[in-house]
Amino acid sequence: MSASTIAWFTVLLLVFTNLIGLLYSILVLHTDLFNKFTIQKKQYVKGVFAKRMPLYLFNITLLLTISGVGAYF
């Protein structure tokens, strides 16, 4: 297996797992599916998730870039 193949599989795995985490976060915030499992009784402030999304995207971009380059070399 070549270095570029390993790098691509690493990046695809990270994208897939981060998409699962994003979908889980959206489900928790916008549905009542997991209410019986909550630990905190604090109410969710609407707009916090969307307000922090650029930071999340920046962190994921850095993660993918550094991991992809690191897996290649």
RAWOSUL-V996691 format. One record per pair of residues at least 24 apart in sequence whose ideal C-beta (glycine too) atoms are under 10 Angstrom apart, sorted by the first residue. I is the first residue (numbers start at 1). J is the second residue. If there is no record, write none. Layout:
BEGIN
i | j
I | J
I | J
END
This chain:
BEGIN
i | j
2 | 72
3 | 71
3 | 72
3 | 73
4 | 68
4 | 71
4 | 72
5 | 71
5 | 72
6 | 68
6 | 71
6 | 72
7 | 67
7 | 68
7 | 69
7 | 70
7 | 71
7 | 72
7 | 73
8 | 68
8 | 71
8 | 72
9 | 71
10 | 64
10 | 67
10 | 68
10 | 70
10 | 71
10 | 72
11 | 63
11 | 64
11 | 65
11 | 67
11 | 68
11 | 69
11 | 71
11 | 72
12 | 64
12 | 68
13 | 67
13 | 71
14 | 60
14 | 63
14 | 64
14 | 67
14 | 68
14 | 71
15 | 60
15 | 63
15 | 64
18 | 56
18 | 59
18 | 60
18 | 63
18 | 64
19 | 60
21 | 56
21 | 60
22 | 49
22 | 53
22 | 56
22 | 60
25 | 49
25 | 56
END
